[in-house]
Amino acid sequence: SISFKNCTAKVDLTPLDNVSGNLRYGGIMAYSTGNTMSIENCSTSGEIHSNINSTRTSGGIVAYAGAGECHISKCFSSVTVTGQMIAATGGICGVASNATGITIQDCYSIGDLYTGQTSAGVLGKHEKGKALVKNCYSTGILEGYSGIGGILGQGIAGIEIEISQCFAWNPSITAHREVADKYSSGAIAASAAGKCTFTGCHRNPQMVFTDPFRTIQEHKDLAGG
């Protein structure tokens, strides 16, 4: 098992030009496997930057959560992430791929994200197990190619997601996708498949939302009107 508690980190992460492979960058943890992972009352600040194509994911607290069971609570991040080649970025967690599930509770991010696709203010991509995101919010500027969400970027088919009492108070969400078959974007969640439940979630009513192929008004179910 892996456990972090009462940790503070200031990061300045930029890969070397000749680095290759599945690169992952996290404020507290880059990549986790094993039975359980717990991160409590931790905070991060600083910058993550990459224009290398092999940068797979990044997160303000953890980049890739692959433990059997993962709990992230009472954490916050002001990390700014920039890089058009970075996919699956989260203000708190980049990718959750947990056999048992992940819980993100009482967390928030205020950092700006300028990335590729499937990025969000809290959880960038959920691809395995059950995810519970509760009492979280994000306030940063979010911008990328596709699949950009205030709380959730992408939930793939066959998984279960429950998002409750979360606030996407981002001033703007901007997607630059050029074709309609790429991931859509949304104020609360961008692209969510599987069994998804949203309860008591709200977006910034002054949010500037830009996606060439959708509007918040047309998709209130995902945009969190």
LINKA-V129158 format. One record per residue. N is the residue number from 1. RES is the residue in three letters. OMEGA is omega in whole degrees, -180 to 180 (none if undefined). NEAR is the number of other ideal C-beta (glycine too) atoms within 12 Angstrom. Layout:
BEGIN
n->N res->RES omega->OMEGA near->NEAR
n->N res->RES omega->OMEGA near->NEAR
END
This chain:
BEGIN
n->1 res->SER omega->-179 near->16
n->2 res->ILE omega->-178 near->26
n->3 res->SER omega->173 near->23
n->4 res->PHE omega->-180 near->29
n->5 res->LYS omega->177 near->19
n->6 res->ASN omega->180 near->14
n->7 res->CYS omega->176 near->25
n->8 res->THR omega->-179 near->20
n->9 res->ALA omega->171 near->29
n->10 res->LYS omega->-171 near->18
n->11 res->VAL omega->172 near->31
n->12 res->ASP omega->-170 near->16
n->13 res->LEU omega->175 near->32
n->14 res->THR omega->-179 near->22
n->15 res->PRO omega->173 near->27
n->16 res->LEU omega->-175 near->14
n->17 res->ASP omega->-175 near->11
n->18 res->ASN omega->-180 near->8
n->19 res->VAL omega->178 near->18
n->20 res->SER omega->-180 near->13
n->21 res->GLY omega->180 near->14
n->22 res->ASN omega->-176 near->23
n->23 res->LEU omega->179 near->32
n->24 res->ARG omega->-177 near->38
n->25 res->TYR omega->180 near->45
n->26 res->GLY omega->-180 near->44
n->27 res->GLY omega->177 near->45
n->28 res->ILE omega->-176 near->42
n->29 res->MET omega->178 near->39
n->30 res->ALA omega->-173 near->31
n->31 res->TYR omega->-179 near->28
n->32 res->SER omega->170 near->37
n->33 res->THR omega->-180 near->21
n->34 res->GLY omega->-175 near->20
n->35 res->ASN omega->-177 near->17
n->36 res->THR omega->173 near->24
n->37 res->MET omega->180 near->38
n->38 res->SER omega->176 near->33
n->39 res->ILE omega->-174 near->43
n->40 res->GLU omega->173 near->26
n->41 res->ASN omega->178 near->22
n->42 res->CYS omega->-180 near->33
n->43 res->SER omega->-180 near->31
n->44 res->THR omega->176 near->42
n->45 res->SER omega->178 near->23
n->46 res->GLY omega->-174 near->26
n->47 res->GLU omega->169 near->26
n->48 res->ILE omega->-177 near->45
n->49 res->HIS omega->177 near->28
n->50 res->SER omega->171 near->32
n->51 res->ASN omega->179 near->21
n->52 res->ILE omega->-174 near->27
n->53 res->ASN omega->-176 near->19
n->54 res->SER omega->175 near->22
n->55 res->THR omega->-171 near->36
n->56 res->ARG omega->-176 near->35
n->57 res->THR omega->177 near->45
n->58 res->SER omega->-179 near->55
n->59 res->GLY omega->179 near->56
n->60 res->GLY omega->177 near->53
n->61 res->ILE omega->179 near->56
n->62 res->VAL omega->-180 near->51
n->63 res->ALA omega->-176 near->45
n->64 res->TYR omega->178 near->40
n->65 res->ALA omega->-178 near->50
n->66 res->GLY omega->178 near->33
n->67 res->ALA omega->179 near->33
n->68 res->GLY omega->178 near->24
n->69 res->GLU omega->-174 near->28
n->70 res->CYS omega->177 near->46
n->71 res->HIS omega->175 near->38
n->72 res->ILE omega->-176 near->54
n->73 res->SER omega->175 near->30
n->74 res->LYS omega->179 near->26
n->75 res->CYS omega->174 near->43
n->76 res->PHE omega->-177 near->37
n->77 res->SER omega->171 near->50
n->78 res->SER omega->-179 near->31
n->79 res->VAL omega->173 near->43
n->80 res->THR omega->-179 near->32
n->81 res->VAL omega->178 near->50
n->82 res->THR omega->178 near->30
n->83 res->GLY omega->-177 near->35
n->84 res->GLN omega->179 near->24
n->85 res->MET omega->-177 near->26
n->86 res->ILE omega->176 near->43
n->87 res->ALA omega->174 near->42
n->88 res->ALA omega->179 near->51
n->89 res->THR omega->177 near->62
n->90 res->GLY omega->176 near->61
n->91 res->GLY omega->175 near->56
n->92 res->ILE omega->-177 near->59
n->93 res->CYS omega->180 near->60
n->94 res->GLY omega->-179 near->56
n->95 res->VAL omega->172 near->46
n->96 res->ALA omega->179 near->52
n->97 res->SER omega->-170 near->37
n->98 res->ASN omega->179 near->36
n->99 res->ALA omega->-180 near->21
n->100 res->THR omega->178 near->24
n->101 res->GLY omega->179 near->28
n->102 res->ILE omega->175 near->51
n->103 res->THR omega->175 near->40
n->104 res->ILE omega->-172 near->54
n->105 res->GLN omega->177 near->32
n->106 res->ASP omega->-180 near->26
n->107 res->CYS omega->174 near->44
n->108 res->TYR omega->177 near->36
n->109 res->SER omega->179 near->49
n->110 res->ILE omega->-180 near->29
n->111 res->GLY omega->177 near->39
n->112 res->ASP omega->179 near->32
n->113 res->LEU omega->176 near->52
n->114 res->TYR omega->-168 near->31
n->115 res->THR omega->-179 near->48
n->116 res->GLY omega->-178 near->39
n->117 res->GLN omega->-178 near->37
n->118 res->THR omega->178 near->44
n->119 res->SER omega->-177 near->58
n->120 res->ALA omega->-179 near->60
n->121 res->GLY omega->180 near->60
n->122 res->VAL omega->-176 near->60
n->123 res->LEU omega->-177 near->59
n->124 res->GLY omega->-176 near->58
n->125 res->LYS omega->175 near->47
n->126 res->HIS omega->-172 near->51
n->127 res->GLU omega->-180 near->35
n->128 res->LYS omega->178 near->29
n->129 res->GLY omega->-179 near->28
n->130 res->LYS omega->179 near->29
n->131 res->ALA omega->173 near->51
n->132 res->LEU omega->177 near->37
n->133 res->VAL omega->-172 near->54
n->134 res->LYS omega->176 near->31
n->135 res->ASN omega->179 near->24
n->136 res->CYS omega->175 near->45
n->137 res->TYR omega->175 near->35
n->138 res->SER omega->-177 near->51
n->139 res->THR omega->-176 near->30
n->140 res->GLY omega->172 near->39
n->141 res->ILE omega->-179 near->31
n->142 res->LEU omega->-177 near->55
n->143 res->GLU omega->179 near->36
n->144 res->GLY omega->-177 near->43
n->145 res->TYR omega->-179 near->32
n->146 res->SER omega->178 near->38
n->147 res->GLY omega->-177 near->44
n->148 res->ILE omega->-178 near->56
n->149 res->GLY omega->179 near->57
n->150 res->GLY omega->179 near->50
n->151 res->ILE omega->-176 near->57
n->152 res->LEU omega->176 near->58
n->153 res->GLY omega->-179 near->57
n->154 res->GLN omega->169 near->45
n->155 res->GLY omega->-174 near->45
n->156 res->ILE omega->-177 near->28
n->157 res->ALA omega->175 near->16
n->158 res->GLY omega->180 near->15
n->159 res->ILE omega->180 near->29
n->160 res->GLU omega->-178 near->27
n->161 res->ILE omega->174 near->46
n->162 res->GLU omega->-180 near->32
n->163 res->ILE omega->-177 near->43
n->164 res->SER omega->176 near->26
n->165 res->GLN omega->179 near->20
n->166 res->CYS omega->-174 near->44
n->167 res->PHE omega->173 near->31
n->168 res->ALA omega->-176 near->47
n->169 res->TRP omega->-180 near->32
n->170 res->ASN omega->177 near->44
n->171 res->PRO omega->180 near->25
n->172 res->SER omega->171 near->31
n->173 res->ILE omega->-174 near->48
n->174 res->THR omega->175 near->27
n->175 res->ALA omega->-176 near->38
n->176 res->HIS omega->-175 near->25
n->177 res->ARG omega->-176 near->27
n->178 res->GLU omega->179 near->13
n->179 res->VAL omega->-173 near->13
n->180 res->ALA omega->-176 near->13
n->181 res->ASP omega->172 near->11
n->182 res->LYS omega->-176 near->26
n->183 res->TYR omega->175 near->39
n->184 res->SER omega->179 near->37
n->185 res->SER omega->-179 near->47
n->186 res->GLY omega->-176 near->48
n->187 res->ALA omega->177 near->48
n->188 res->ILE omega->179 near->52
n->189 res->ALA omega->-179 near->48
n->190 res->ALA omega->-178 near->50
n->191 res->SER omega->-175 near->39
n->192 res->ALA omega->175 near->40
n->193 res->ALA omega->-178 near->23
n->194 res->GLY omega->180 near->23
n->195 res->LYS omega->-175 near->18
n->196 res->CYS omega->179 near->35
n->197 res->THR omega->178 near->24
n->198 res->PHE omega->-177 near->33
n->199 res->THR omega->174 near->18
n->200 res->GLY omega->-180 near->17
n->201 res->CYS omega->-177 near->39
n->202 res->HIS omega->175 near->24
n->203 res->ARG omega->174 near->35
n->204 res->ASN omega->-179 near->30
n->205 res->PRO omega->178 near->17
n->206 res->GLN omega->-179 near->13
n->207 res->MET omega->172 near->33
n->208 res->VAL omega->-175 near->19
n->209 res->PHE omega->-178 near->38
n->210 res->THR omega->172 near->26
n->211 res->ASP omega->-175 near->37
n->212 res->PRO omega->-173 near->18
n->213 res->PHE omega->176 near->20
n->214 res->ARG omega->173 near->29
n->215 res->THR omega->178 near->22
n->216 res->ILE omega->-177 near->32
n->217 res->GLN omega->-178 near->14
n->218 res->GLU omega->-173 near->15
n->219 res->HIS omega->-178 near->24
n->220 res->LYS omega->-179 near->19
n->221 res->ASP omega->179 near->20
n->222 res->LEU omega->-174 near->41
n->223 res->ALA omega->176 near->35
n->224 res->GLY omega->-178 near->37
n->225 res->GLY omega->none near->22
END
